[in-house]
Structure formats: C-alpha cells, structure tokens
Amino acid sequence: MQDITKNNFDFIRVLLAFIVFVGHLGALSDSSQLEFLTNSPVEVAVFSFFIVSGFLIARSYERSSSLKSYIKKRINRIVPAYLLVVFLCTVLLSTVSTLSFSDYFGNTQVYKYFLWNSTFMNFMAPSLPGVFGNEAVNGALWTLKIEMCFYFAVPLIFLLFGKNNKYRNISLIILYFLSLVFLNYFEMAGKISISKQLPGSLCYFIGGMLGYFYFDQFIKHKNVLFIIAIITVWIDLILHIKLFSPIMISIIVLYIAYSLKFLNNFGKYGDFTYGIYIFHFPIIRVFATLGLFANYNPFLMSVVCMFVVIGVGIASWHLYEKKFL
C-alpha cells in the first residue's frame, strides 16, 4: 500500500496559491488587458485548500502526542506569519496612503484595522485610511479565520466521529449535507460571500478528512473514483448546484496528491506557499496604486509582480515562519 507521507501536497498548495494569485491579478490590476485572468478558478482553489487542510490536519491531530502539542503546532504554523502581514500592512502601506504620515497614524481606523485583523475579524475593519481607495487591504485573509476554526474543530470532530466511532459515517454525512444546505441556500440567494463562510465551507474540509479516514480504500480504488469524480463535478456544473461536487473535488485533489510521483519532493526547498498566499493581495494592490500596470506593459509587470510575491513568500518562510516550527 502507498506510503501516506509520499505525496504531492506541497506542489498542490503552490499550484492553488498561483491560481488565486492569477485570479486576483486580473481583478485588482485595473488593466483591461489582464481582465481575462479573472477566469482563473479562484473559488475552486480556495475550497481545495480546505480539502488539503482536512486531510493534513486530521493526520496531524492523530499523530500529535497531546492536544496541547497539536494546538501549539497549528497556532505556530498560522498565527506568526498572519500577524506579520497585518503589522507590515498597517505600517508600510502608510507610504501609499493619500494621507500624510501624521494624519494616517493619527486616524483611529489604522488601529481598528490592526486590532480587528490581528484577531482574524477582517470584515470588521478591512481597509486603511487613504489606502487603495479605502478598499479592502488584504482580501485573501478571510479564509484564515475559517482555517483557525477548522483547527479547533478537529479535536471535537475526532472525539465525536473518530475512527472507532460506529456512527462516524452517518454523522459526517449529515454534517456534509447540512453544510451544503447552507452553501447552496446563500448562493441561490445571491449572497456568495456569506455562502463561503462557515458552515458552508465545512463540506470541503470534511471531504479531506474522509480521504484521510479511508486512505487505504481510496488508494485501492483511486483511478475509478477519479473518473467518477470528474463526471459528477461536470454534472453539478450543468445543474448549477453543489451537491456531490465538494466530495468529488476532494477525490480529485487527493488523486493528484498521490499520483505523479516525480513531484513528491517539490517542497524540499521550503514551504513558502503560505507566505505567497497572505502577501500577494496587498502587493498586487500596491503595483496597481503605483500605476505600474497602467503605465507599463501589464504583462511584464505581471511577471515582475509574480516574482516579487514569490520572493516575499520565500523570505517569509526562511527568515520568519520556520523559526516558529
């Protein structure tokens, strides 16, 4: 049977981060020439991050020596870099604000931004005064509060629906469909942003967890499951409803994770995906604010922006994040 540790999750996370970057580049650059990039499947990429988390966090919890050890590892992975990006945006974006330094740092909105964003409540204060036209500074951070909720939910889920619980299957299936009801209801009501919040995104996380619970069975039948998943997702797209697609997308993600063995060592140079994800949004907005996409070749500037984002992500990992791990 395939070794669970030999996988392509590092490659998948970089790929998903790149998909999100490309989609946001098209939306935030204000360049008509880059507008086609908005077709990048950002939503699928974000939900796929939740799938990967469901699989890896379930495994992390089961391998942890204690609840304290698990929580410490999870907090150290997310919180330090998260607080770093909030702090750097609060301070450094004063340089692109339309307000003077004294007016900027004298504005209470600056401290509200720092306070609310530091506690993962981004929606309470998404903007900084005079920065990016007072629009959201970092629209990518909304997923992190959901990720933190998942981290704290896993011990409870294991307690109630662990591997030895005879009611696990039916319990997780019920949770899955309750999550889908929330997700589809608000999508049909046109409230897309609400639909993606908890518990709407829980169905994807559960898909990843089920992949971990039934890993051996998945590996045994992965080729057949992959074909079924592709067909089912296609049907859901035609019907414009999410019914089985979350669990099927989970199968597709896990299939990629345990195929293409030559990608197994993709992460040997470091896990800088998180840095790319949390820094890319404000970096793109700085490029747009400085007129780099408008005044120069937008395709060239896109490449430059991409390398800046990758460089910041790599620096964040090697100079900061891994010290906490």
C-alpha positions as CSV (number, residue, x, y, z in Angstrom):
1,M,0.0,0.0,0.0
2,Q,1.2,3.5,-0.8
3,D,3.1,5.4,1.9
4,I,0.8,8.3,3.1
5,T,3.9,10.6,3.6
6,K,4.9,10.4,0.0
7,N,2.6,12.8,-1.7
8,N,2.4,16.0,-3.8
9,F,0.6,18.3,-1.3
10,D,3.5,20.8,-1.5
11,F,3.1,21.0,-5.2
12,I,-0.7,21.3,-4.9
13,R,-0.6,24.1,-2.5
14,V,1.8,26.1,-4.6
15,L,-0.4,25.5,-7.7
16,L,-3.5,26.6,-5.7
17,A,-1.7,29.7,-4.5
18,F,-0.7,30.5,-8.0
19,I,-4.3,30.1,-9.2
20,V,-5.5,32.5,-6.5
21,F,-2.7,35.0,-7.4
22,V,-3.6,34.9,-11.1
23,G,-7.3,35.5,-10.4
24,H,-6.7,38.4,-8.0
25,L,-4.2,39.8,-10.5
26,G,-6.9,40.1,-13.1
27,A,-9.4,41.6,-10.7
28,L,-7.1,44.1,-8.9
29,S,-4.8,45.3,-11.6
30,D,-7.4,47.5,-13.2
31,S,-6.0,46.5,-16.6
32,S,-8.4,45.6,-19.4
33,Q,-5.6,43.5,-20.9
34,L,-5.4,41.4,-17.8
35,E,-9.1,41.1,-17.3
36,F,-9.1,37.6,-18.8
37,L,-7.2,36.4,-15.8
38,T,-10.3,36.7,-13.7
39,N,-11.4,33.4,-15.3
40,S,-8.9,31.7,-13.0
41,P,-10.9,29.3,-10.8
42,V,-10.1,31.1,-7.5
43,E,-13.1,29.7,-5.6
44,V,-12.2,26.1,-6.5
45,A,-8.6,26.8,-5.4
46,V,-9.7,28.2,-2.1
47,F,-12.0,25.3,-1.4
48,S,-9.2,22.9,-2.4
49,F,-7.0,24.5,0.3
50,F,-9.7,23.5,2.8
51,I,-9.7,19.9,1.4
52,V,-5.9,19.7,1.8
53,S,-6.3,21.1,5.3
54,G,-8.9,18.5,6.2
55,F,-6.6,15.7,5.2
56,L,-3.4,17.0,6.7
57,I,-4.9,18.4,9.9
58,A,-6.7,15.2,10.7
59,R,-3.4,13.4,10.2
60,S,-1.6,16.0,12.3
61,Y,-4.0,15.6,15.2
62,E,-3.8,11.8,15.2
63,R,0.0,11.9,15.2
64,S,0.2,14.6,17.9
65,S,1.3,13.4,21.4
66,S,-1.3,15.5,23.1
67,L,-4.0,18.1,22.5
68,K,-1.6,20.8,23.7
69,S,1.1,19.7,21.2
70,Y,-1.4,19.7,18.4
71,I,-2.7,23.2,19.2
72,K,0.8,24.6,19.6
73,K,1.9,23.2,16.2
74,R,-1.2,24.6,14.5
75,I,-1.0,28.1,16.0
76,N,2.7,28.3,15.3
77,R,2.0,27.5,11.6
78,I,-0.6,30.1,11.1
79,V,-0.5,32.9,13.6
80,P,3.1,34.3,13.5
81,A,3.1,35.0,9.7
82,Y,-0.5,36.2,9.8
83,L,0.3,38.8,12.5
84,L,3.4,39.8,10.5
85,V,1.4,40.6,7.3
86,V,-1.2,42.5,9.3
87,F,1.6,44.5,11.1
88,L,3.6,45.2,7.9
89,C,0.4,46.3,6.0
90,T,-0.5,48.6,8.9
91,V,2.9,50.3,8.9
92,L,4.2,50.1,5.4
93,L,1.1,51.0,3.5
94,S,1.2,54.4,5.1
95,T,3.7,55.1,2.2
96,V,0.9,54.7,-0.4
97,S,-1.8,56.4,1.6
98,T,-3.3,59.6,0.3
99,L,-3.0,61.0,3.8
100,S,0.2,62.4,5.3
101,F,2.1,60.3,7.8
102,S,0.8,62.3,10.8
103,D,-2.8,62.2,9.5
104,Y,-2.5,58.5,8.7
105,F,-1.2,57.4,12.1
106,G,-3.5,59.9,13.8
107,N,-6.5,58.2,12.3
108,T,-8.3,55.7,14.5
109,Q,-9.1,53.5,11.5
110,V,-5.4,52.4,11.5
111,Y,-5.6,51.0,15.0
112,K,-9.1,49.5,14.3
113,Y,-7.6,47.7,11.3
114,F,-4.7,46.4,13.3
115,L,-6.8,45.2,16.2
116,W,-9.6,43.6,14.2
117,N,-7.3,41.9,11.7
118,S,-5.0,40.7,14.4
119,T,-7.9,38.8,15.9
120,F,-9.0,37.4,12.5
121,M,-12.1,39.6,12.3
122,N,-11.1,41.1,8.9
123,F,-14.6,42.0,8.0
124,M,-14.9,44.5,10.9
125,A,-12.1,46.7,9.5
126,P,-11.0,45.6,6.1
127,S,-9.4,49.0,5.0
128,L,-6.8,51.5,6.0
129,P,-7.4,55.3,5.6
130,G,-6.4,56.6,2.2
131,V,-5.0,53.2,1.1
132,F,-6.2,51.6,-2.1
133,G,-9.2,53.9,-2.4
134,N,-10.3,52.7,1.1
135,E,-11.0,49.3,-0.3
136,A,-10.0,46.0,1.3
137,V,-6.3,45.8,2.1
138,N,-6.0,42.1,2.0
139,G,-9.0,40.2,0.7
140,A,-7.2,36.9,1.0
141,L,-7.2,36.8,4.8
142,W,-10.9,35.9,5.2
143,T,-10.0,32.2,4.8
144,L,-7.6,32.2,7.7
145,K,-10.4,32.7,10.3
146,I,-12.1,29.6,8.8
147,E,-8.8,27.7,8.9
148,M,-8.4,28.5,12.6
149,C,-11.9,27.4,13.3
150,F,-11.1,24.1,11.5
151,Y,-8.0,23.7,13.6
152,F,-10.0,23.9,16.8
153,A,-12.9,21.8,15.4
154,V,-10.8,18.8,14.6
155,P,-10.3,17.6,18.2
156,L,-14.1,17.8,18.7
157,I,-14.8,16.0,15.4
158,F,-12.4,13.3,16.3
159,L,-14.0,13.0,19.7
160,L,-17.4,12.6,18.2
161,F,-16.6,11.0,14.9
162,G,-13.2,9.4,15.3
163,K,-12.0,6.2,13.6
164,N,-13.5,3.9,16.2
165,N,-16.9,5.6,16.4
166,K,-19.5,3.3,14.8
167,Y,-21.7,6.4,14.0
168,R,-18.9,8.2,12.2
169,N,-20.0,7.7,8.7
170,I,-23.6,8.8,9.1
171,S,-22.6,11.7,11.4
172,L,-20.1,13.1,8.9
173,I,-22.5,12.6,6.0
174,I,-25.2,14.6,7.9
175,L,-22.7,17.4,8.6
176,Y,-21.7,17.3,5.0
177,F,-25.2,17.8,3.7
178,L,-26.1,20.4,6.4
179,S,-23.1,22.4,5.2
180,L,-24.3,22.0,1.6
181,V,-27.7,23.3,2.5
182,F,-26.1,26.5,3.9
183,L,-23.8,26.8,0.9
184,N,-26.4,26.4,-1.8
185,Y,-29.1,28.4,0.0
186,F,-26.9,31.6,0.2
187,E,-25.5,31.1,-3.3
188,M,-29.0,30.9,-4.7
189,A,-29.9,34.0,-2.7
190,G,-27.1,35.8,-4.4
191,K,-25.1,36.1,-1.1
192,I,-21.9,34.5,-2.4
193,S,-19.6,35.9,0.3
194,I,-21.8,34.5,3.1
195,S,-22.1,31.1,1.4
196,K,-18.3,30.6,1.6
197,Q,-18.2,31.2,5.3
198,L,-18.8,28.5,8.0
199,P,-20.6,26.2,7.9
200,G,-20.7,26.5,4.1
201,S,-17.1,25.6,3.6
202,L,-17.2,22.7,6.1
203,C,-18.2,20.2,3.4
204,Y,-14.8,20.6,1.7
205,F,-12.9,20.1,4.9
206,I,-15.0,17.0,5.7
207,G,-14.1,15.7,2.2
208,G,-10.4,16.0,3.1
209,M,-11.0,14.3,6.5
210,L,-12.9,11.4,4.9
211,G,-10.0,11.0,2.5
212,Y,-7.7,10.5,5.5
213,F,-10.1,8.2,7.3
214,Y,-10.4,6.0,4.2
215,F,-7.0,6.4,2.8
216,D,-6.3,2.7,2.1
217,Q,-9.6,2.3,0.4
218,F,-9.1,5.5,-1.6
219,I,-5.6,4.3,-2.9
220,K,-7.0,1.0,-3.8
221,H,-9.8,2.4,-6.0
222,K,-8.4,5.9,-6.8
223,N,-8.5,5.5,-10.6
224,V,-12.2,4.6,-10.7
225,L,-13.0,7.2,-8.1
226,F,-11.2,9.8,-10.1
227,I,-13.3,9.1,-13.2
228,I,-16.5,9.1,-11.2
229,A,-15.4,12.4,-9.6
230,I,-14.8,14.1,-12.9
231,I,-18.2,13.1,-14.3
232,T,-20.0,14.1,-11.1
233,V,-18.4,17.5,-10.9
234,W,-19.3,18.1,-14.6
235,I,-23.0,17.2,-13.8
236,D,-23.1,19.5,-10.8
237,L,-21.8,22.3,-13.0
238,I,-24.5,21.7,-15.6
239,L,-27.2,21.7,-12.8
240,H,-25.7,24.8,-11.2
241,I,-25.9,23.3,-7.8
242,K,-23.2,21.9,-5.4
243,L,-24.5,18.5,-4.3
244,F,-21.7,15.9,-4.7
245,S,-19.1,18.1,-6.2
246,P,-17.4,19.1,-2.9
247,I,-16.7,15.4,-2.0
248,M,-15.8,14.7,-5.6
249,I,-13.3,17.7,-5.8
250,S,-11.8,16.2,-2.7
251,I,-11.2,12.9,-4.6
252,I,-9.7,14.8,-7.5
253,V,-7.3,16.8,-5.2
254,L,-6.3,13.6,-3.3
255,Y,-5.8,11.8,-6.6
256,I,-3.3,14.4,-7.7
257,A,-1.7,14.3,-4.3
258,Y,-1.0,10.6,-4.7
259,S,-0.1,10.4,-8.4
260,L,2.8,11.8,-10.4
261,K,5.5,10.6,-8.0
262,F,8.1,12.8,-9.6
263,L,6.5,15.7,-7.7
264,N,7.0,14.1,-4.3
265,N,10.0,16.3,-3.4
266,F,8.5,19.6,-4.6
267,G,8.7,21.1,-1.1
268,K,12.3,20.3,-0.4
269,Y,13.3,24.0,-0.6
270,G,10.8,25.1,1.9
271,D,7.1,25.6,2.5
272,F,6.6,29.1,1.2
273,T,3.0,28.7,-0.1
274,Y,1.5,30.4,3.0
275,G,3.7,33.4,2.6
276,I,2.7,33.7,-1.1
277,Y,-1.0,33.4,-0.2
278,I,-1.1,36.0,2.6
279,F,1.2,38.6,0.9
280,H,0.1,38.5,-2.7
281,F,-3.1,40.6,-2.4
282,P,-1.6,43.8,-1.0
283,I,1.4,43.5,-3.2
284,I,-0.8,43.4,-6.3
285,R,-2.7,46.4,-5.0
286,V,0.5,48.4,-4.4
287,F,1.5,47.7,-8.0
288,A,-1.9,49.0,-9.2
289,T,-1.8,52.0,-6.9
290,L,1.6,53.0,-8.2
291,G,0.3,52.8,-11.8
292,L,2.7,50.0,-12.8
293,F,0.1,48.0,-14.7
294,A,-1.4,51.2,-16.4
295,N,1.9,52.9,-17.3
296,Y,4.0,50.0,-18.4
297,N,3.4,46.7,-20.2
298,P,0.9,45.0,-18.0
299,F,2.1,41.5,-18.9
300,L,5.7,42.4,-18.0
301,M,4.5,44.0,-14.8
302,S,2.5,40.8,-14.0
303,V,5.7,38.8,-14.3
304,V,7.6,41.3,-12.1
305,C,4.7,41.2,-9.5
306,M,4.7,37.4,-9.5
307,F,8.5,37.3,-8.8
308,V,8.1,39.9,-6.0
309,V,5.3,37.8,-4.5
310,I,7.4,34.6,-4.7
311,G,10.4,36.4,-3.3
312,V,8.4,37.7,-0.3
313,G,6.9,34.3,0.2
314,I,10.3,32.6,0.2
315,A,11.8,35.3,2.5
316,S,8.8,35.0,4.9
317,W,9.4,31.2,5.2
318,H,13.2,31.2,5.6
319,L,13.6,34.3,7.7
320,Y,10.5,34.1,9.8
321,E,8.0,31.3,9.6
322,K,10.2,28.3,10.1
323,K,11.7,29.7,13.2
324,F,8.4,29.0,14.9
325,L,8.2,25.4,13.7
